[in-house]
Amino acid sequence: MVTEHNFLTTTQQTINRILALPASEIKYYLYILLESIKDKNCGITRSFLVELISLVEALHQLHETNEPDSTNSDIESRSLDLLETINNHLDQLQHIAGTHTFPAQTKIVLLHITGVFAGVTLGIIGGFVGALIGLARGVWNYKPFIGMLSGAFVGNVIAGAFGFRTPKKIFKDSLIRQFKFGLDGLDECLEHIKKEYVPTLFAQKKAQPFSYYLKEVEEEIKTLFDTDEDFEEFLEQQVEYRINTFLASFIGVSLLHGCVGHHAYIKMDIKNSEYLIELSPEPADTSEEPAQSESRTVRGKKLIEMLAYHRKLQETNAPTPAYIISKMKAGDNDCFSYINKVLIGTSQNGTTLYRFADMDVMGQLVGVAIETLSPFKPNFFLQAKPTDSLEHDNVYISSLNPE
């Protein structure tokens, strides 16, 4: 039972249970929901925590039942029952949060309509101002026409996004925004998990489970080593990887360096082979000196887990034009968010790097605007604390060798 006195202790126990789950995107959204209520000990958040704990335990049972591609009908039936139970817990969480009621949905529609009008108006103004600033930067760099066009485009996009999101910032409580973000993400994850057990109407095959990608990456990395013994030794060795950023050039325009934030990626070297984890249609140019860099040391098996999870994420987060247009949102769902998905999804802390470090004046203004309108503070994802590393190693091993 969750009480006023054991609320904080219970939240810490729950985050440990979340991090003990196998690598998955759902851990990212569970973390968001738990982090949102951690410092808000009241009746609603305690009820929310009780339901969240039940959902997490059901996820553990689902994982322990068996691999999704089992041919055992009893196990498959049990898995489907657990998925239904998990979905019921999600419904209860939505009910407690009050984010999916008819009045709440009506309010969202009205805020969207208001946001569209505000976005169009501010977008026009922003495009004009951006064109002037871009022209000035372009003249300085002997590229006035390109500077004006790129400035107009960026000004229109940023000001339009600012206008669209401002009504939500003003008229929606920050906790409700975090609830809505986390619950919507949880809902999408559960729908995708179901595809691992039951084929969809338009797909003859089930979605691949995480263990499929884990085995695939393991076999690929194993070929880099001379012997199986060398590979097994690598799995237990402490290995360094880096989280890097460089100044992004929006739509490939170099004039916008220092205006639109940083692009983040993870770089790891295994036996003279370079591997990147990032949200980008094209791989990062690692020859460019990083603007920021964070070094981490983990066991070799953790690198394989991260690479496998990155491949699994491509099922739902592939940077296609449709995804970029419909899903990506600066500060909420971007390259930094993707890195945090990988880190938290593999039971690590979020990155300490900053989206808008060392920006010029225009970049600082953009950064302040985006961070002000985001439902998350810049340090929101820093506080996940992994459980004992041995426990996560066991998760890796059990995924490689399903019973």
LOMIKOL-774676 format. One record per residue (C-alpha): residue in one letter; x, y, z. Coordinates in Angstrom, 3 decimals, padded with zeros to 6 digits. Layout:
<residuo=A; east=X; north=Y; up=Z>
...
***
This chain:
<residuo=M; east=000.000; north=000.000; up=000.000>
<residuo=V; east=001.311; north=003.441; up=-000.928>
<residuo=T; east=000.964; north=006.003; up=001.845>
<residuo=E; east=002.062; north=009.573; up=002.412>
<residuo=H; east=004.992; north=008.290; up=004.478>
<residuo=N; east=006.359; north=005.607; up=002.136>
<residuo=F; east=005.656; north=007.434; up=-001.138>
<residuo=L; east=009.251; north=008.498; up=-001.834>
<residuo=T; east=010.694; north=005.089; up=-000.947>
<residuo=T; east=008.114; north=003.372; up=-003.121>
<residuo=T; east=008.916; north=005.574; up=-006.120>
<residuo=Q; east=012.597; north=004.603; up=-005.832>
<residuo=Q; east=011.688; north=000.922; up=-005.598>
<residuo=T; east=009.478; north=001.330; up=-008.643>
<residuo=I; east=012.186; north=002.960; up=-010.755>
<residuo=N; east=014.419; north=000.007; up=-009.908>
<residuo=R; east=011.694; north=-002.354; up=-011.107>
<residuo=I; east=011.325; north=-000.336; up=-014.312>
<residuo=L; east=015.060; north=-000.408; up=-014.973>
<residuo=A; east=015.118; north=-004.167; up=-014.333>
<residuo=L; east=012.897; north=-004.710; up=-017.383>
<residuo=P; east=014.606; north=-005.780; up=-020.631>
<residuo=A; east=015.676; north=-002.967; up=-022.949>
<residuo=S; east=012.586; north=-001.343; up=-024.435>
<residuo=E; east=011.094; north=002.013; up=-025.343>
<residuo=I; east=008.369; north=001.495; up=-022.769>
<residuo=K; east=010.927; north=002.037; up=-019.978>
<residuo=Y; east=011.477; north=005.591; up=-021.249>
<residuo=Y; east=007.800; north=006.492; up=-020.911>
<residuo=L; east=007.430; north=004.684; up=-017.587>
<residuo=Y; east=010.367; north=006.729; up=-016.328>
<residuo=I; east=008.680; north=009.956; up=-017.498>
<residuo=L; east=005.480; north=009.074; up=-015.636>
<residuo=L; east=007.312; north=008.161; up=-012.439>
<residuo=E; east=009.631; north=011.162; up=-012.557>
<residuo=S; east=006.592; north=013.420; up=-013.062>
<residuo=I; east=005.019; north=012.406; up=-009.745>
<residuo=K; east=008.158; north=011.792; up=-007.675>
<residuo=D; east=008.087; north=015.155; up=-005.900>
<residuo=K; east=004.289; north=015.486; up=-005.762>
<residuo=N; east=003.045; north=013.446; up=-002.804>
<residuo=C; east=-000.748; north=013.789; up=-002.837>
<residuo=G; east=-003.819; north=011.578; up=-003.157>
<residuo=I; east=-003.910; north=011.560; up=-006.958>
<residuo=T; east=-000.211; north=010.804; up=-007.394>
<residuo=R; east=-000.361; north=008.015; up=-004.797>
<residuo=S; east=-003.283; north=006.401; up=-006.627>
<residuo=F; east=-001.397; north=006.861; up=-009.882>
<residuo=L; east=001.689; north=005.191; up=-008.399>
<residuo=V; east=-000.315; north=002.172; up=-007.210>
<residuo=E; east=-001.653; north=001.602; up=-010.719>
<residuo=L; east=001.750; north=002.214; up=-012.283>
<residuo=I; east=003.324; north=-000.423; up=-010.019>
<residuo=S; east=000.685; north=-002.944; up=-011.093>
<residuo=L; east=001.410; north=-002.211; up=-014.753>
<residuo=V; east=005.171; north=-002.625; up=-014.253>
<residuo=E; east=004.684; north=-005.951; up=-012.474>
<residuo=A; east=002.447; north=-007.157; up=-015.307>
<residuo=L; east=005.215; north=-006.248; up=-017.769>
<residuo=H; east=007.646; north=-008.351; up=-015.740>
<residuo=Q; east=005.218; north=-011.271; up=-015.853>
<residuo=L; east=004.865; north=-010.847; up=-019.607>
<residuo=H; east=008.631; north=-011.013; up=-020.071>
<residuo=E; east=008.948; north=-014.022; up=-017.765>
<residuo=T; east=006.157; north=-015.929; up=-019.501>
<residuo=N; east=008.236; north=-016.660; up=-022.597>
<residuo=E; east=009.487; north=-015.282; up=-025.867>
<residuo=P; east=006.749; north=-013.789; up=-028.106>
<residuo=D; east=007.331; north=-016.269; up=-030.929>
<residuo=S; east=006.597; north=-019.313; up=-028.786>
<residuo=T; east=004.470; north=-022.004; up=-030.445>
<residuo=N; east=002.990; north=-023.109; up=-027.141>
<residuo=S; east=-000.678; north=-022.121; up=-027.284>
<residuo=D; east=-001.005; north=-021.972; up=-023.483>
<residuo=I; east=001.895; north=-019.553; up=-023.216>
<residuo=E; east=000.521; north=-017.461; up=-026.078>
<residuo=S; east=-002.879; north=-017.335; up=-024.387>
<residuo=R; east=-001.240; north=-016.311; up=-021.113>
<residuo=S; east=000.697; north=-013.568; up=-022.898>
<residuo=L; east=-002.449; north=-012.188; up=-024.521>
<residuo=D; east=-004.204; north=-012.183; up=-021.144>
<residuo=L; east=-001.316; north=-010.235; up=-019.652>
<residuo=L; east=-001.425; north=-007.743; up=-022.523>
<residuo=E; east=-005.103; north=-007.196; up=-021.790>
<residuo=T; east=-004.290; north=-006.697; up=-018.104>
<residuo=I; east=-001.584; north=-004.180; up=-018.976>
<residuo=N; east=-004.007; north=-002.327; up=-021.229>
<residuo=N; east=-006.555; north=-002.184; up=-018.385>
<residuo=H; east=-003.925; north=-000.672; up=-016.096>
<residuo=L; east=-003.190; north=001.923; up=-018.780>
<residuo=D; east=-006.893; north=002.786; up=-018.941>
<residuo=Q; east=-006.907; north=003.269; up=-015.175>
<residuo=L; east=-003.840; north=005.504; up=-015.332>
<residuo=Q; east=-005.532; north=007.644; up=-017.977>
<residuo=H; east=-008.636; north=007.828; up=-015.788>
<residuo=I; east=-006.682; north=008.877; up=-012.681>
<residuo=A; east=-004.655; north=011.453; up=-014.625>
<residuo=G; east=-007.813; north=012.806; up=-016.265>
<residuo=T; east=-006.017; north=013.244; up=-019.574>
<residuo=H; east=-008.372; north=011.265; up=-021.795>
<residuo=T; east=-011.811; north=012.320; up=-020.570>
<residuo=F; east=-014.243; north=014.079; up=-022.905>
<residuo=P; east=-013.675; north=017.526; up=-021.300>
<residuo=A; east=-009.903; north=017.007; up=-021.466>
<residuo=Q; east=-010.057; north=015.968; up=-025.122>
<residuo=T; east=-012.312; north=018.927; up=-025.922>
<residuo=K; east=-009.832; north=021.268; up=-024.259>
<residuo=I; east=-007.006; north=019.757; up=-026.304>
<residuo=V; east=-008.938; north=020.310; up=-029.545>
<residuo=L; east=-009.593; north=023.945; up=-028.613>
<residuo=L; east=-005.936; north=024.454; up=-027.715>
<residuo=H; east=-004.923; north=022.927; up=-031.044>
<residuo=I; east=-007.231; north=025.295; up=-032.937>
<residuo=T; east=-005.936; north=028.276; up=-030.966>
<residuo=G; east=-002.390; north=027.065; up=-031.510>
<residuo=V; east=-002.885; north=026.836; up=-035.271>
<residuo=F; east=-004.036; north=030.456; up=-035.489>
<residuo=A; east=-001.231; north=031.626; up=-033.195>
<residuo=G; east=001.286; north=029.525; up=-035.116>
<residuo=V; east=000.297; north=030.929; up=-038.496>
<residuo=T; east=000.378; north=034.515; up=-037.217>
<residuo=L; east=003.693; north=034.212; up=-035.413>
<residuo=G; east=005.097; north=032.140; up=-038.277>
<residuo=I; east=004.562; north=035.012; up=-040.708>
<residuo=I; east=006.136; north=037.494; up=-038.306>
<residuo=G; east=008.975; north=035.096; up=-037.504>
<residuo=G; east=009.645; north=034.485; up=-041.180>
<residuo=F; east=009.985; north=038.213; up=-041.802>
<residuo=V; east=012.272; north=038.751; up=-038.801>
<residuo=G; east=014.264; north=035.626; up=-039.664>
<residuo=A; east=014.752; north=036.861; up=-043.220>
<residuo=L; east=016.218; north=040.130; up=-041.936>
<residuo=I; east=018.537; north=038.356; up=-039.500>
<residuo=G; east=019.486; north=035.793; up=-042.130>
<residuo=L; east=020.197; north=038.540; up=-044.644>
<residuo=A; east=022.518; north=040.253; up=-042.164>
<residuo=R; east=024.347; north=036.994; up=-041.442>
<residuo=G; east=024.439; north=036.217; up=-045.152>
<residuo=V; east=025.946; north=039.574; up=-046.063>
<residuo=W; east=028.612; north=039.039; up=-043.401>
<residuo=N; east=029.417; north=035.637; up=-044.954>
<residuo=Y; east=029.037; north=036.835; up=-048.569>
<residuo=K; east=025.898; north=034.725; up=-049.075>
<residuo=P; east=023.029; north=037.216; up=-048.715>
<residuo=F; east=020.426; north=035.317; up=-050.747>
<residuo=I; east=020.999; north=031.970; up=-049.025>
<residuo=G; east=021.109; north=033.701; up=-045.648>
<residuo=M; east=017.804; north=035.478; up=-046.247>
<residuo=L; east=015.996; north=032.323; up=-047.435>
<residuo=S; east=017.321; north=030.097; up=-044.677>
<residuo=G; east=016.615; north=032.765; up=-042.060>
<residuo=A; east=013.059; north=033.184; up=-043.326>
<residuo=F; east=012.480; north=029.434; up=-043.271>
<residuo=V; east=013.913; north=028.908; up=-039.798>
<residuo=G; east=012.153; north=031.989; up=-038.431>
<residuo=N; east=008.856; north=030.764; up=-039.841>
<residuo=V; east=009.275; north=027.237; up=-038.456>
<residuo=I; east=010.476; north=028.266; up=-034.996>
<residuo=A; east=008.006; north=031.112; up=-034.520>
<residuo=G; east=005.200; north=028.943; up=-035.875>
<residuo=A; east=006.072; north=026.147; up=-033.473>
<residuo=F; east=006.305; north=028.664; up=-030.636>
<residuo=G; east=002.851; north=030.003; up=-031.452>
<residuo=F; east=001.357; north=026.519; up=-031.752>
<residuo=R; east=002.727; north=025.348; up=-028.401>
<residuo=T; east=002.228; north=028.512; up=-026.347>
<residuo=P; east=-001.505; north=027.953; up=-025.609>
<residuo=K; east=-000.713; north=024.527; up=-024.108>
<residuo=K; east=001.998; north=026.060; up=-021.947>
<residuo=I; east=-000.361; north=028.746; up=-020.664>
<residuo=F; east=-003.560; north=026.752; up=-020.197>
<residuo=K; east=-002.304; north=023.254; up=-019.303>
<residuo=D; east=-000.689; north=022.307; up=-016.010>
<residuo=S; east=002.883; north=020.995; up=-016.417>
<residuo=L; east=002.027; north=017.742; up=-014.608>
<residuo=I; east=-000.921; north=017.149; up=-016.944>
<residuo=R; east=001.330; north=017.768; up=-019.958>
<residuo=Q; east=003.853; north=015.252; up=-018.637>
<residuo=F; east=001.073; north=012.753; up=-017.900>
<residuo=K; east=-000.318; north=013.172; up=-021.419>
<residuo=F; east=003.102; north=012.802; up=-023.039>
<residuo=G; east=004.003; north=009.726; up=-021.003>
<residuo=L; east=000.625; north=007.998; up=-021.315>
<residuo=D; east=000.398; north=008.591; up=-025.068>
<residuo=G; east=003.896; north=007.172; up=-025.491>
<residuo=L; east=003.001; north=004.210; up=-023.279>
<residuo=D; east=-000.099; north=003.559; up=-025.364>
<residuo=E; east=001.910; north=003.536; up=-028.607>
<residuo=C; east=004.501; north=001.197; up=-027.076>
<residuo=L; east=001.840; north=-001.267; up=-025.941>
<residuo=E; east=000.276; north=-001.290; up=-029.390>
<residuo=H; east=003.669; north=-002.151; up=-030.860>
<residuo=I; east=004.327; north=-004.832; up=-028.239>
<residuo=K; east=001.072; north=-006.514; up=-029.252>
<residuo=K; east=002.457; north=-006.856; up=-032.784>
<residuo=E; east=005.180; north=-009.101; up=-031.375>
<residuo=Y; east=002.474; north=-011.549; up=-030.341>
<residuo=V; east=-000.268; north=-011.122; up=-032.926>
<residuo=P; east=000.227; north=-010.152; up=-036.613>
<residuo=T; east=-001.596; north=-007.014; up=-037.680>
<residuo=L; east=-004.228; north=-006.936; up=-040.407>
<residuo=F; east=-001.742; north=-005.598; up=-042.971>
<residuo=A; east=001.315; north=-007.621; up=-041.876>
<residuo=Q; east=001.666; north=-011.359; up=-042.260>
<residuo=K; east=004.576; north=-011.568; up=-039.831>
<residuo=K; east=004.806; north=-010.543; up=-036.215>
<residuo=A; east=007.125; north=-007.726; up=-035.161>
<residuo=Q; east=010.519; north=-008.998; up=-034.064>
<residuo=P; east=011.191; north=-009.149; up=-030.306>
<residuo=F; east=014.217; north=-007.455; up=-028.780>
<residuo=S; east=015.954; north=-010.833; up=-028.393>
<residuo=Y; east=016.011; north=-011.164; up=-032.201>
<residuo=Y; east=018.103; north=-007.999; up=-032.571>
<residuo=L; east=020.233; north=-008.930; up=-029.582>
<residuo=K; east=021.215; north=-012.214; up=-031.195>
<residuo=E; east=021.765; north=-010.477; up=-034.545>
<residuo=V; east=024.154; north=-007.915; up=-033.058>
<residuo=E; east=025.933; north=-010.529; up=-030.965>
<residuo=E; east=026.662; north=-012.638; up=-034.051>
<residuo=E; east=027.818; north=-009.570; up=-035.985>
<residuo=I; east=030.180; north=-008.383; up=-033.256>
<residuo=K; east=031.498; north=-011.900; up=-032.685>
<residuo=T; east=032.930; north=-011.921; up=-036.226>
<residuo=L; east=035.285; north=-009.097; up=-035.211>
<residuo=F; east=037.112; north=-011.384; up=-032.785>
<residuo=D; east=039.555; north=-014.163; up=-033.607>
<residuo=T; east=038.142; north=-016.654; up=-031.121>
<residuo=D; east=035.025; north=-017.199; up=-029.047>
<residuo=E; east=037.183; north=-016.797; up=-025.950>
<residuo=D; east=038.230; north=-013.304; up=-027.057>
<residuo=F; east=034.595; north=-012.383; up=-027.611>
<residuo=E; east=033.524; north=-013.721; up=-024.206>
<residuo=E; east=036.336; north=-011.735; up=-022.624>
<residuo=F; east=035.120; north=-008.589; up=-024.400>
<residuo=L; east=031.613; north=-009.083; up=-023.003>
<residuo=E; east=032.968; north=-008.807; up=-019.454>
<residuo=Q; east=035.556; north=-006.094; up=-020.101>
<residuo=Q; east=035.050; north=-002.447; up=-019.146>
<residuo=V; east=034.721; north=-000.558; up=-022.434>
<residuo=E; east=034.450; north=003.170; up=-023.076>
<residuo=Y; east=031.897; north=004.805; up=-025.333>
<residuo=R; east=031.181; north=008.477; up=-025.915>
<residuo=I; east=028.131; north=010.669; up=-026.278>
<residuo=N; east=029.079; north=013.548; up=-028.577>
<residuo=T; east=027.392; north=016.598; up=-030.015>
<residuo=F; east=028.196; north=019.066; up=-032.747>
<residuo=L; east=026.521; north=022.291; up=-033.774>
<residuo=A; east=023.648; north=021.371; up=-036.050>
<residuo=S; east=023.089; north=023.001; up=-039.440>
<residuo=F; east=019.351; north=023.107; up=-039.957>
<residuo=I; east=018.371; north=021.817; up=-043.444>
<residuo=G; east=022.098; north=021.616; up=-044.225>
<residuo=V; east=022.736; north=025.371; up=-044.236>
<residuo=S; east=026.139; north=026.127; up=-042.694>
<residuo=L; east=025.103; north=029.717; up=-041.978>
<residuo=L; east=022.799; north=028.378; up=-039.262>
<residuo=H; east=025.674; north=026.844; up=-037.283>
<residuo=G; east=025.195; north=028.061; up=-033.726>
<residuo=C; east=021.518; north=028.931; up=-034.199>
<residuo=V; east=019.530; north=025.715; up=-033.946>
<residuo=G; east=021.189; north=023.702; up=-031.185>
<residuo=H; east=023.317; north=020.567; up=-031.139>
<residuo=H; east=022.975; north=017.188; up=-032.795>
<residuo=A; east=023.690; north=014.321; up=-030.384>
<residuo=Y; east=024.966; north=010.837; up=-031.158>
<residuo=I; east=026.616; north=007.893; up=-029.410>
<residuo=K; east=029.948; north=006.650; up=-030.740>
<residuo=M; east=031.537; north=003.340; up=-029.820>
<residuo=D; east=034.623; north=001.594; up=-031.194>
<residuo=I; east=034.805; north=-002.201; up=-031.125>
<residuo=K; east=037.929; north=-003.843; up=-032.560>
<residuo=N; east=038.681; north=-000.966; up=-034.964>
<residuo=S; east=035.041; north=-000.867; up=-036.125>
<residuo=E; east=033.026; north=002.274; up=-035.452>
<residuo=Y; east=029.354; north=002.094; up=-034.466>
<residuo=L; east=026.976; north=005.036; up=-034.170>
<residuo=I; east=023.641; north=005.390; up=-032.424>
<residuo=E; east=021.663; north=008.456; up=-033.454>
<residuo=L; east=018.398; north=009.752; up=-034.861>
<residuo=S; east=019.419; north=010.953; up=-038.301>
<residuo=P; east=018.794; north=009.997; up=-041.947>
<residuo=E; east=022.562; north=010.171; up=-042.525>
<residuo=P; east=025.367; north=009.111; up=-040.153>
<residuo=A; east=027.204; north=011.835; up=-038.274>
<residuo=D; east=030.581; north=012.991; up=-039.552>
<residuo=T; east=032.740; north=011.743; up=-036.697>
<residuo=S; east=035.789; north=013.507; up=-038.126>
<residuo=E; east=034.252; north=016.791; up=-036.938>
<residuo=E; east=035.552; north=017.763; up=-033.522>
<residuo=P; east=032.722; north=017.341; up=-030.978>
<residuo=A; east=031.391; north=020.512; up=-029.410>
<residuo=Q; east=030.502; north=018.505; up=-026.301>
<residuo=S; east=031.527; north=015.027; up=-025.231>
<residuo=E; east=030.593; north=012.711; up=-022.385>
<residuo=S; east=032.584; north=009.550; up=-021.722>
<residuo=R; east=031.064; north=006.463; up=-020.108>
<residuo=T; east=032.482; north=003.074; up=-019.218>
<residuo=V; east=030.348; north=-000.074; up=-019.263>
<residuo=R; east=030.820; north=-003.767; up=-019.884>
<residuo=G; east=031.093; north=-004.923; up=-023.475>
<residuo=K; east=027.752; north=-006.703; up=-023.222>
<residuo=K; east=026.108; north=-003.345; up=-022.501>
<residuo=L; east=027.369; north=-001.993; up=-025.839>
<residuo=I; east=025.766; north=-004.950; up=-027.611>
<residuo=E; east=022.537; north=-004.336; up=-025.722>
<residuo=M; east=022.577; north=-000.674; up=-026.777>
<residuo=L; east=023.216; north=-001.504; up=-030.441>
<residuo=A; east=020.455; north=-004.115; up=-030.441>
<residuo=Y; east=018.018; north=-001.703; up=-028.816>
<residuo=H; east=018.933; north=000.959; up=-031.386>
<residuo=R; east=017.937; north=-001.480; up=-034.145>
<residuo=K; east=014.729; north=-002.365; up=-032.341>
<residuo=L; east=013.884; north=001.338; up=-032.071>
<residuo=Q; east=014.071; north=001.673; up=-035.842>
<residuo=E; east=010.726; north=-000.145; up=-035.974>
<residuo=T; east=009.042; north=002.856; up=-034.344>
<residuo=N; east=011.577; north=005.701; up=-034.534>
<residuo=A; east=013.154; north=005.429; up=-037.971>
<residuo=P; east=013.926; north=009.001; up=-039.164>
<residuo=T; east=011.771; north=008.827; up=-042.276>
<residuo=P; east=010.245; north=012.019; up=-043.739>
<residuo=A; east=006.849; north=010.967; up=-042.352>
<residuo=Y; east=008.306; north=010.460; up=-038.872>
<residuo=I; east=010.197; north=013.753; up=-038.943>
<residuo=I; east=007.087; north=015.695; up=-039.975>
<residuo=S; east=004.570; north=013.967; up=-037.709>
<residuo=K; east=006.574; north=012.976; up=-034.634>
<residuo=M; east=009.696; north=015.072; up=-034.175>
<residuo=K; east=009.390; north=018.111; up=-031.953>
<residuo=A; east=012.373; north=020.096; up=-030.679>
<residuo=G; east=012.856; north=019.597; up=-026.955>
<residuo=D; east=010.290; north=016.789; up=-026.695>
<residuo=N; east=011.148; north=014.249; up=-029.374>
<residuo=D; east=014.432; north=014.929; up=-031.159>
<residuo=C; east=017.985; north=013.589; up=-031.419>
<residuo=F; east=018.620; north=014.231; up=-027.715>
<residuo=S; east=015.388; north=012.466; up=-026.773>
<residuo=Y; east=016.463; north=009.497; up=-028.877>
<residuo=I; east=019.794; north=009.273; up=-027.051>
<residuo=N; east=017.947; north=009.354; up=-023.727>
<residuo=K; east=015.597; north=006.632; up=-024.970>
<residuo=V; east=018.602; north=004.429; up=-025.669>
<residuo=L; east=020.271; north=005.229; up=-022.339>
<residuo=I; east=017.219; north=004.889; up=-020.100>
<residuo=G; east=015.950; north=001.950; up=-022.158>
<residuo=T; east=019.202; north=000.136; up=-021.319>
<residuo=S; east=019.036; north=001.173; up=-017.637>
<residuo=Q; east=021.473; north=004.075; up=-017.681>
<residuo=N; east=021.215; north=007.727; up=-016.722>
<residuo=G; east=020.213; north=010.251; up=-019.355>
<residuo=T; east=022.954; north=012.315; up=-020.951>
<residuo=T; east=024.459; north=015.291; up=-019.132>
<residuo=L; east=025.060; north=017.140; up=-022.412>
<residuo=Y; east=023.017; north=020.225; up=-023.224>
<residuo=R; east=020.979; north=020.918; up=-026.370>
<residuo=F; east=021.856; north=024.604; up=-026.495>
<residuo=A; east=025.381; north=024.875; up=-025.072>
<residuo=D; east=027.527; north=027.769; up=-026.341>
<residuo=M; east=024.951; north=029.150; up=-028.752>
<residuo=D; east=025.173; north=032.588; up=-030.319>
<residuo=V; east=022.497; north=035.181; up=-029.514>
<residuo=M; east=019.980; north=033.759; up=-031.967>
<residuo=G; east=020.655; north=030.235; up=-030.747>
<residuo=Q; east=020.166; north=031.276; up=-027.129>
<residuo=L; east=016.807; north=032.835; up=-027.969>
<residuo=V; east=015.734; north=029.678; up=-029.777>
<residuo=G; east=016.929; north=027.542; up=-026.865>
<residuo=V; east=015.077; north=029.579; up=-024.250>
<residuo=A; east=011.885; north=029.442; up=-026.316>
<residuo=I; east=012.048; north=025.670; up=-026.822>
<residuo=E; east=012.914; north=024.896; up=-023.197>
<residuo=T; east=010.213; north=027.224; up=-021.898>
<residuo=L; east=007.543; north=025.512; up=-023.976>
<residuo=S; east=008.727; north=021.953; up=-023.359>
<residuo=P; east=006.950; north=019.943; up=-020.631>
<residuo=F; east=010.377; north=018.780; up=-019.416>
<residuo=K; east=013.148; north=020.698; up=-017.691>
<residuo=P; east=016.653; north=020.244; up=-019.182>
<residuo=N; east=017.720; north=017.961; up=-016.300>
<residuo=F; east=014.522; north=015.875; up=-016.262>
<residuo=F; east=016.221; north=012.723; up=-017.581>
<residuo=L; east=019.394; north=012.859; up=-015.484>
<residuo=Q; east=018.066; north=011.211; up=-012.350>
<residuo=A; east=017.467; north=007.585; up=-013.349>
<residuo=K; east=019.675; north=005.381; up=-011.194>
<residuo=P; east=020.463; north=001.899; up=-012.509>
<residuo=T; east=020.066; north=-001.104; up=-010.263>
<residuo=D; east=022.987; north=-003.438; up=-009.709>
<residuo=S; east=024.870; north=-003.987; up=-012.961>
<residuo=L; east=024.892; north=-007.761; up=-012.475>
<residuo=E; east=021.110; north=-007.828; up=-012.647>
<residuo=H; east=021.160; north=-006.106; up=-016.029>
<residuo=D; east=023.876; north=-008.440; up=-017.261>
<residuo=N; east=021.550; north=-011.307; up=-016.424>
<residuo=V; east=018.809; north=-009.675; up=-018.475>
<residuo=Y; east=021.227; north=-009.599; up=-021.405>
<residuo=I; east=022.182; north=-013.256; up=-020.993>
<residuo=S; east=018.600; north=-014.467; up=-020.635>
<residuo=S; east=017.646; north=-012.585; up=-023.787>
<residuo=L; east=020.431; north=-014.247; up=-025.736>
<residuo=N; east=019.520; north=-017.690; up=-024.495>
<residuo=P; east=015.714; north=-017.925; up=-024.272>
<residuo=E; east=014.388; north=-021.067; up=-022.737>
***
